[in-house]
Structures are given as structure tokens and as C-alpha cells.
């Protein structure tokens, strides 16, 4: 049970960090600090847009 609680206490960190990154990046509107939603959308477009052999 202690291991489960320790994991549950740690699992809040990644979502909170990503939300903070999203909010901060949108407020700053910096070119070199894009929000994670933009990064994921761009990564998806680049990953699936080329030929399979590349």
C-alpha cells in the first residue's frame, strides 16, 4: 500500500508541469518557447507527413 501511495503522490507532477508550461507559453507568446499543444501538433504533422522509407 505504501508503494501505491508513493506512486500516486508522484503522478500529479507531470500533468501539473505540462499545464504550467502551456499556460506560461501562451501568456508569453514567445517564438522559442511554444506551448506543448503546438509541439505535439507539429510533431504529429512531421511524423506522419513523409514517405514511409524516409
C-alpha angles and dihedrals in degrees: 000000000000091000091053092051092047091053092045090053091052098045094071092067102073096049092045091048092050092048091050090049091050094049094044094047093049092049094047095043089201119169094220095044106056122178116258091247089062092045092052093046092050092046091051091050093048094044097052102032102075135072117280092241095060 
